[in-house]
């Protein structure tokens, strides 16, 4: 289990580390779509309820959706009834089980299916395992509370960056 142990890390996690798109939907989704198509990125992994919903509304269903049924800590739904993977992940935490869940969901997508990970708790930090567990040339898309849509074209460099972010987080033994 990893925890955000300082205000510095919270601020660091709010920095868009890849392509930041400072537009509202549908313009932000159209920009992400164009970049994804131009770079030949697949599968498409959406982290966050609003991001997954907007991608589905203005483009297509993501191959993997990682949601928690909330936006800005307000409940917006109980989640899809077709959630294939359900995990617990407390706020400001990244549980070890999140990595296995994302790996399973990406395997489903790579086999031509779609997967939804329903997180009991908070999904925000799951962009990290999404990048680490996805093959190169995948697209990880998430939203920031500052209004940016962020697109990470998965490369070895971005995988290394996510590993470096993990080393900055407080590591502790997982709870049962």
GILIN-V40813 format. One record per residue. N is the residue number from 0. PSI is psi in whole degrees, 0 to 359 (none if undefined). OMEGA is omega in whole degrees, -180 to 180 (NA if undefined). Layout:
[[N | PSI | OMEGA] [N | PSI | OMEGA]]
This chain:
[[0 | 139 | 178] [1 | 143 | 180] [2 | 145 | 172] [3 | 109 | -170] [4 | 1 | -179] [5 | 160 | 176] [6 | 327 | 178] [7 | 315 | -180] [8 | 324 | 178] [9 | 317 | 178] [10 | 318 | 180] [11 | 319 | -179] [12 | 345 | 179] [13 | 0 | 178] [14 | 128 | 176] [15 | 118 | -174] [16 | 358 | -177] [17 | 231 | -179] [18 | 110 | 179] [19 | 125 | -177] [20 | 105 | -175] [21 | 56 | -179] [22 | 156 | 175] [23 | 157 | 174] [24 | 149 | 6] [25 | 353 | -177] [26 | 321 | -179] [27 | 320 | 180] [28 | 320 | 178] [29 | 321 | 178] [30 | 316 | 179] [31 | 319 | 179] [32 | 313 | -179] [33 | 316 | 180] [34 | 319 | -180] [35 | 316 | 178] [36 | 318 | 180] [37 | 320 | -177] [38 | 356 | -179] [39 | 41 | -177] [40 | 134 | 176] [41 | 141 | 3] [42 | 169 | -180] [43 | 119 | -177] [44 | 119 | -179] [45 | 127 | 178] [46 | 115 | 179] [47 | 142 | -176] [48 | 311 | -176] [49 | 320 | 178] [50 | 311 | 180] [51 | 319 | -180] [52 | 315 | -179] [53 | 323 | 176] [54 | 315 | 179] [55 | 323 | -177] [56 | 318 | -172] [57 | 358 | -177] [58 | 273 | -180] [59 | 168 | 177] [60 | 136 | 176] [61 | 155 | 178] [62 | 325 | 174] [63 | 128 | 175] [64 | 130 | 178] [65 | 111 | -172] [66 | 165 | 175] [67 | 5 | 179] [68 | 13 | -178] [69 | 159 | 168] [70 | 131 | -176] [71 | 44 | 176] [72 | 9 | 174] [73 | 134 | -180] [74 | 129 | 176] [75 | 340 | 176] [76 | 167 | 175] [77 | 5 | 180] [78 | 165 | -178] [79 | 148 | 178] [80 | 347 | -179] [81 | 16 | 180] [82 | 121 | -178] [83 | 332 | -175] [84 | 127 | 179] [85 | 129 | 179] [86 | 160 | 173] [87 | 133 | 179] [88 | 98 | -178] [89 | 159 | 177] [90 | 147 | 178] [91 | 25 | -176] [92 | 153 | 174] [93 | 101 | -177] [94 | 150 | 177] [95 | 325 | -179] [96 | 339 | 179] [97 | 324 | -180] [98 | 316 | 180] [99 | 321 | 179] [100 | 315 | 180] [101 | 318 | 178] [102 | 316 | 178] [103 | 315 | -179] [104 | 319 | 179] [105 | 323 | 177] [106 | 319 | 177] [107 | 315 | 180] [108 | 318 | -179] [109 | 336 | 178] [110 | 6 | 176] [111 | 4 | 180] [112 | 185 | 174] [113 | 146 | -179] [114 | 146 | 174] [115 | 130 | 172] [116 | 118 | 176] [117 | 119 | -177] [118 | 124 | 171] [119 | 107 | -175] [120 | 248 | -177] [121 | 134 | -176] [122 | 354 | -170] [123 | 314 | -175] [124 | 355 | -178] [125 | 357 | 170] [126 | 331 | 180] [127 | 303 | 177] [128 | 334 | 177] [129 | 317 | 178] [130 | 315 | -176] [131 | 328 | -175] [132 | 1 | -180] [133 | 150 | 178] [134 | 159 | 175] [135 | 148 | -179] [136 | 15 | 169] [137 | 166 | 176] [138 | 122 | 175] [139 | 125 | -177] [140 | 132 | 177] [141 | 166 | 180] [142 | 150 | 174] [143 | 147 | 180] [144 | 344 | 178] [145 | 357 | 176] [146 | 0 | 180] [147 | 144 | 164] [148 | 129 | -176] [149 | 129 | 177] [150 | 123 | 176] [151 | 111 | 172] [152 | 114 | -172] [153 | 121 | 176] [154 | 170 | 177] [155 | 326 | -180] [156 | 318 | 179] [157 | 328 | 175] [158 | 317 | 178] [159 | 318 | 178] [160 | 317 | 180] [161 | 322 | 176] [162 | 320 | 178] [163 | 320 | 177] [164 | 319 | 178] [165 | 321 | -179] [166 | 337 | 178] [167 | 342 | -179] [168 | 153 | 179] [169 | 123 | -179] [170 | 133 | 176] [171 | 165 | 179] [172 | 143 | 178] [173 | 146 | 174] [174 | 152 | 178] [175 | none | NA]]
